[in-house]
Amino acid sequence: MRDTVRLGRVLGVPIGVNWSLLLIVGLFAFALAGNRFPIDAPGYHRGDYAAAGVATALALLVSVLAHELGHAVVARRSGLSVEGITLSWMGGVTRIVGDAASPGRQVAVAAVGPGISLVLGGVFVGVEAILRSAGAGSLSIAGVGWLAVINIVLALFNLIPASPLDGGKILHAAVWAVTRDQWKATRVAAGAGVGLAGLVVALGIWEIVGRGLEVDGTFVLVLGWWLLNAARDEEKLAVVQHVLGGVPVHDVMRPVAAAPGWLPREEFVEGYARRYPGWVWLLERWGGGYSGVLASDSLFGAPPTPPGTRTSELAVPVEAAADACPTEEVLGALERSGGRRLLLVVEDGRTVGAVLPRDIEAIVRSRHRPGAAWGVPA
């Protein structure tokens, strides 16, 4: 999930928020102010409940940030790179690049987040007890009490042994330690994640059907759908890593050559594409330089275009491609491409080849067992 707004850095880690965060903060604050606090702490004005709801929601976000910062700090100490933290409707996501070097380090990175949430839950339980003994207002006690409950629930939920939760990473590490097979560990953790997601989706449907269309049931259903997609995405990524691990770029690249981008499509097909069907073309622009990248076979069977359409209009902009070295691994090139899936292979300052996304997908399809999840992450 991408950042919508960057907030800055904490402990050197970039922190951002996704727009969906505003929605969940508003819903959480509204639910507390309108439903829970009037019951737990009756007798206050509506504005007091609203202020307490917003304050509690913001305090929860700080708790989630502390949870994610724990992951980031331990990951860095384990030799991993951390791109940043994004706060969203699901709480938070720490973007860690690479895999832990051992099961023990993976457990350390995964377990620290729930551990921090449990500690925070205990701290809020203690603060609630102090406020009660000091005779503080019931609204303050209710807010702190809910923070204690939510942090403990957050920790326990994240410890469920299923991907993409922290407990799924702990399960992955356990299977990895026993079998010495990371691929098998990923399949076990992802399978558990799909099973958990199915249960959550079923619960959400039962809530909606049994009680009518309510916010709680809808949220549970959306949560289950998110868990399902996240578990499948992790398995897809693992499939790509399993199949492409150790494969150098020069083994999968296509030959490239330069061609005039101002030619009409029909002329380009006859003069270049049909003569060299597997090649990739760097389309030249008037005045020098390249305007785009186009594979010959992408023109065969493509929808018709108006007569005189220039080839450059059908190409992928050259800015959408990332550079790669012929001898580096495909996975390494994709990881540092910044999400760009088209690779131009450069050696000694010359472009000597290109790697297309569909070629990577074809390799994964051909080498992976039929019927399994597959795909190249965007």
For each residue, the residues with C-beta under 8 A, 3 or more apart:
1: 18 20 86 88 90 93
2: 18 86
3: 6 16 17 18 84 86
4: 16 17 18 19
5: 16 17
6: 3 14 15 16
7: 15 16 17
8: 14 15
9: 12 13 14 15
10: 13 15 65 69
11: 69 72 73
12: 9
13: 9 10 69 72 73 82 84 85
14: 6 8 9 83 84 85
15: 6 7 8 9 10 65 84 85 87
16: 3 4 5 6 7 84 85 86 87
17: 3 4 5 7 21 86 87 88
18: 1 2 3 4 21 86 87 88 89
19: 4 22 23
20: 1 23 24 88 89
21: 17 18 24 25 61 87 88 89
22: 19 25 26
23: 19 20 26 27 89
24: 20 21 27 28 88 89
25: 21 22 28 29 54 57 58 61
26: 22 23 29 30
27: 23 24 30 31 215
28: 24 25 31 32 53 56 57 60
29: 25 26 32 33 50 53 54 56 57
30: 26 27 33 34 53
31: 27 28 34 35 36 53 215
32: 28 29 35 36 37 49 52 53 56 57 143 146
33: 29 30 37 46 49 50 52 53 54
34: 30 31 38 49 53
35: 31 32 38 39
36: 31 32 39 40 142 146
37: 32 33 40 41 44 49 52 53 139 142 143
38: 34 35 41 42 44 49
39: 35 36 42
40: 36 37 138 142 145
41: 37 38 44 137 138 139 141 142
42: 38 39 138
43: 138
44: 37 38 41 48 49 52 139
45: 48 49
46: 33 49 50
47: 50 51
48: 44 45 51 52 139
49: 32 33 34 37 38 44 45 46 52 53 139
50: 29 33 46 47 53 54
51: 47 48 54 55
52: 32 33 37 44 48 49 55 56 139 140 142 143
53: 28 29 30 31 32 33 34 37 49 50 56 57
54: 25 29 33 50 51 57 58
55: 51 52 58 59 143
56: 28 29 32 52 53 59 60 143 146 147
57: 25 28 29 32 53 54 60 61
58: 25 54 55 61 62
59: 55 56 62 63 143 147
60: 28 56 57 63 64 147 150 151
61: 21 25 57 58 64 65 87
62: 58 59 65 66
63: 59 60 66 67 117 120 147 150 151 154
64: 60 61 67 68 87 91 92 154
65: 10 15 61 62 68 69 85 87 92
66: 62 63 69 70 116 120
67: 63 64 70 71 91 92 113 114 116 117 154 158
68: 64 65 71 72 85 87 92 93 94 113
69: 10 11 13 65 66 72 73 85
70: 66 67 73 74 112 113 115 116
71: 67 68 74 75 94 96 109 110 112 113
72: 11 13 68 69 75 76 82 85 94 96
73: 11 13 69 70 76 77 112
74: 70 71 77 78 108 109 112
75: 71 72 78 80 82 94 96 109
76: 72 73 79 80 81 82
77: 73 74
78: 74 75 100 101 105 108 109
79: 76 101
80: 75 76 96 97 98 99 100 109
81: 76 96 97 98
82: 13 72 75 76 85 94 95 96 97
83: 14 95 96 97
84: 3 13 14 15 16 94 95
85: 13 14 15 16 65 68 69 72 82 92 93 94 95
86: 1 2 3 16 17 18 92 93 95
87: 15 16 17 18 21 61 64 65 68 91 92
88: 1 17 18 20 21 24 91 92 93
89: 18 20 21 23 24
90: 1 93 223 226
91: 64 67 87 88 154
92: 64 65 67 68 85 86 87 88
93: 1 68 85 86 88 90
94: 68 71 72 75 82 84 85
95: 82 83 84 85 86
96: 71 72 75 80 81 82 83 109
97: 80 81 82 83 335
98: 80 81 335
99: 80 106 182
100: 78 80 103 105 106 109 173
101: 78 79 105
102: 105 106
103: 100 106 107 173 174 176 177
104: 107 108 173 177
105: 78 100 101 102 108 109
106: 99 100 102 103 109 110 169 170 172 173 176
107: 103 104 110 111 169 170 173 174
108: 74 78 104 105 111 112
109: 71 74 75 78 80 96 100 105 106 112 169
110: 71 106 107 113 166 167 169 170 173
111: 107 108 114 115 166 170
112: 70 71 73 74 108 109 115 116
113: 67 68 70 71 110 116 117 158 166
114: 67 111 117 118 154 155 156 158 159 166 167
115: 70 111 112 118 119 155
116: 66 67 70 112 113 119 120
117: 63 67 113 114 120 121 151 152 154 155 158
118: 114 115 121 122 151 152 155
119: 115 116 122 123
120: 63 66 116 117 123 124 147 151
121: 117 118 124 125 148 149 150 151 152 155
122: 118 119 125 126 148
123: 119 120 126 127
124: 120 121 127 128 144 145 147 148 151
125: 121 122 128 129 148
126: 122 123 129 130
127: 123 124 130 131 144 148
128: 124 125 131 132 141 144 145 148
129: 125 126 132 133
130: 126 127 133 134
131: 127 128 134 136 140 141 144
132: 128 129 135 136 141
133: 129 130
134: 130 131
135: 132
136: 131 132 140 141
137: 41 140 141
138: 40 41 42 43 141 142
139: 37 41 44 48 49 52 142 143
140: 52 131 136 137 143 144
141: 41 128 131 132 136 137 138 144 145
142: 36 37 40 41 52 138 139 145 146
143: 32 37 52 55 56 59 139 140 146 147
144: 124 127 128 131 140 141 147 148
145: 40 124 128 141 142 148 149
146: 32 36 56 142 143 149 150
147: 56 59 60 63 120 124 143 144 150 151
148: 121 122 124 125 127 128 144 145 151 152
149: 121 145 146 152 153
150: 60 63 121 146 147 153 154
151: 60 63 117 118 120 121 124 147 148 154 155
152: 117 118 121 148 149 155 156
153: 149 150 156 157
154: 63 64 67 91 114 117 150 151 157 158
155: 114 115 117 118 121 151 152 158 159
156: 114 152 153 159 160
157: 153 154 160 165
158: 67 113 114 117 154 155 165 166 167
159: 114 155 156 165 166 167 170
160: 156 157 165 167 168 196
161: 165 167 168 170 171 189 192
162: 165 167 168 171 189 192 193 195 196 197 227 231
163: 168 169 171 172 186 189 190 192 193 230 231 234 235
164: 168 193 227 230 231 233 234
165: 157 158 159 160 161 162 168 169 193 196
166: 110 111 113 114 158 159 169 170
167: 110 114 158 159 160 161 162 170 171
168: 160 161 162 163 164 165 171 172 189 190 192 193 231
169: 106 107 109 110 163 165 166 172 173 189
170: 106 107 110 111 159 161 166 167 173 174
171: 161 162 163 167 168 174 175 185 188 189 192
172: 106 163 168 169 175 176 182 185 186 188 189
173: 100 103 104 106 107 110 169 170 176 177 185
174: 103 107 170 171 177 178 185
175: 171 172 178 179 181 184 185 188 189
176: 103 106 172 173 179 180 181 182 185
177: 103 104 173 174 180
178: 174 175
179: 175 176 184 185
180: 176 177
181: 175 176 184 185
182: 99 172 176 185 186 238
183: 186 187 238 242
184: 175 179 181 187 188
185: 171 172 173 174 175 176 179 181 182 188 189
186: 163 172 182 183 189 190 234 235 238 242
187: 183 184 190 191 235 238
188: 171 172 175 184 185 191 192
189: 161 162 163 168 169 171 172 175 185 186 192 193 234
190: 163 168 186 187 193 194 231 232 234 235 238 373
191: 187 188 194 195
192: 161 162 163 168 171 188 189 195 196
193: 162 163 164 165 168 189 190 196 197 227 228 230 231 234
194: 190 191 197 198 228 231 232
195: 162 191 192 198 199
196: 160 162 165 192 193 199 200 227 231
197: 162 193 194 200 201 224 225 227 228 231
198: 194 195 201 202 224 228
199: 195 196 202 203 224
200: 196 197 203 204 220 221 223 224 227
201: 197 198 204 205 221 224 225 228
202: 198 199 205 206 224
203: 199 200 206 207 220 224
204: 200 201 207 208 217 218 219 220 221 222 223 224
205: 201 202 208 209 217 221
206: 202 203 209 210 217
207: 203 204 210 211 214 216 217 220 221
208: 204 205 211 212 213 214 217 218 221
209: 205 206
210: 206 207
211: 207 208 214 217
212: 208
213: 208 217 218
214: 207 208 211 217 218
215: 27 31 218 219
216: 207 219 220
217: 204 205 206 207 208 211 213 214 220 221
218: 204 208 213 214 215 221 222
219: 204 215 216 222 223
220: 200 203 204 207 216 217 223 224
221: 200 201 204 205 207 208 217 218 224 225
222: 204 218 219 225 226
223: 90 200 204 219 220 226 227
224: 197 198 199 200 201 202 203 204 220 221 227 228
225: 197 201 221 222 228 229
226: 90 222 223 229 230
227: 162 164 193 196 197 200 223 224 230 231
228: 193 194 197 198 201 224 225 231 232
229: 225 226 232 233
230: 163 164 193 226 227 233 234
231: 162 163 164 168 190 193 194 196 197 227 228 234 235
232: 190 194 228 229 235 236 373
233: 164 229 230 236 237 377
234: 163 164 186 189 190 193 230 231 237 238
235: 163 186 187 190 231 232 238 239 373
236: 232 233 239 240 373 374 375 377
237: 233 234 240 241 377
238: 182 183 186 187 190 234 235 241 242
239: 235 236 242 243 364 368 372 373 374 375
240: 236 237 243 244 331 360 364 374 375 376 377
241: 237 238 244 245 331
242: 183 186 238 239 245 368
243: 239 240 247 363 364 367 368
244: 240 241 247 329 330 331 360 363 364
245: 241 242 329 331
246: 329
247: 243 244 251 252 329 330 331 363
248: 251 326 327 328 329 330
249: 252 253 324 325 326 327 328 329 330 333 343 345 353 355
250: 253 326 327 345 353
251: 247 248
252: 247 249 330 355 359 360 363
253: 249 250 326 343 345 352 353 354 355
254: 278 279 280 295 353 354 355 356 359
255: 276 278 279 280 353
256: 279 280 281 282 344 345 351 352 353 354
257: 276 279 281 282
258: 281 282 283 284 290
259: 263 268 272 281 282 283 284 311
260: 263 283 284 311
261: 283 284 285 290 291 292 310 311 312 315
262: 285 286 310 311 312
263: 259 260 267 268 271 310 311
264: 267 268 307 308 309 310 311
265: 268 269 299 305 309 310 311 314
266: 269 270 307
267: 263 264 270 271
268: 259 263 264 265 271 272 273 299 311
269: 265 266 272 273 274 299
270: 266 267 273 274
271: 263 267 268 275
272: 259 268 269 275 276 279 281 296
273: 268 269 270 276 277 296 297 299 300
274: 269 270 277 296
275: 271 272
276: 255 257 272 273 279 296
277: 273 274 296 297 300
278: 254 255 296 297
279: 254 255 256 257 272 276 295 296
280: 254 255 256 293 294 295 296 353 354 356
281: 256 257 258 259 272 293 294 295 296 315
282: 256 257 258 259 290 293 318 351
283: 258 259 260 261 290 291 292 293 294 311 312 315
284: 258 259 260 261 288 289 290 291
285: 261 262 288 289 290 291 312
286: 262
287:
288: 284 285
289: 284 285
290: 258 261 282 283 284 285 293 318
291: 261 283 284 285 312 315 317 318
292: 261 283 312 315 316 317 318
293: 280 281 282 283 290 315 316 317 318 320 321 342 344 354
294: 280 281 283 298 299 311 314 315 316
295: 254 279 280 281 298 354 356
296: 272 273 274 276 277 278 279 280 281 299 300
297: 273 277 278 300
298: 294 295 302 314
299: 265 268 269 273 294 296 302 314
300: 273 277 296 297
301:
302: 298 299 305 314
303:
304:
305: 265 302 309 313 314
306: 309
307: 264 266
308: 264
309: 264 265 305 306 313 314
310: 261 262 263 264 265 313 314
311: 259 260 261 262 263 264 265 268 283 294 314 315
312: 261 262 283 285 291 292 315
313: 305 309 310
314: 265 294 298 299 302 305 309 310 311
315: 261 281 283 291 292 293 294 311 312
316: 292 293 294 320 321 342
317: 291 292 293 320
318: 282 290 291 292 293 321
319:
320: 293 316 317 340 342
321: 293 316 318 340 342 343 344 354
322: 333 336 337 338 340 342 343 344
323: 343 344 345 346
324: 249 328 333 337 343 344 345 346 355
325: 249 328 333 345 346 347
326: 248 249 250 253 345 347 352 353
327: 248 249 250
328: 248 249 324 325 332 333
329: 244 245 246 247 248 249 332 333
330: 244 247 248 249 252 333 334 355 360
331: 240 241 244 245 247 334 335
332: 328 329 335 336
333: 249 322 324 325 328 329 330 336 337 343 355
334: 330 331 337 341 343 360 376 377
335: 97 98 331 332
336: 322 332 333
337: 322 324 333 334 340 341 343
338: 322
339: 378
340: 320 321 322 337 343
341: 334 337 357 360 376 378
342: 293 316 320 321 322 354 355 356 357
343: 249 253 321 322 323 324 333 334 337 340 354 355
344: 256 293 321 322 323 324 351 353 354
345: 249 250 253 256 323 324 325 326 351 352 353 354 355
346: 323 324 325 349 350 351 352
347: 325 326 350 352
348:
349: 346
350: 346 347
351: 256 282 344 345 346 354
352: 253 256 326 345 346 347
353: 249 250 253 254 255 256 280 326 344 345
354: 253 254 256 280 293 295 321 342 343 344 345 351
355: 249 252 253 254 324 330 333 342 343 345 359 360
356: 254 280 295 342 359 360
357: 341 342 360 361 376
358: 361 362
359: 252 254 355 356 362 363
360: 240 244 252 330 334 341 355 356 357 363 364 376
361: 357 358 364 365 374 375 376
362: 358 359 365 366
363: 243 244 247 252 359 360 366 367
364: 239 240 243 244 360 361 367 368 374 375 376
365: 361 362 368 374
366: 362 363
367: 243 363 364
368: 239 242 243 364 365 372 374
369: 372
370:
371:
372: 239 368 369
373: 190 232 235 236 239
374: 236 239 240 361 364 365 368
375: 236 239 240 361 364
376: 240 334 341 357 360 361 364
377: 233 236 237 240 334
378: 339 341
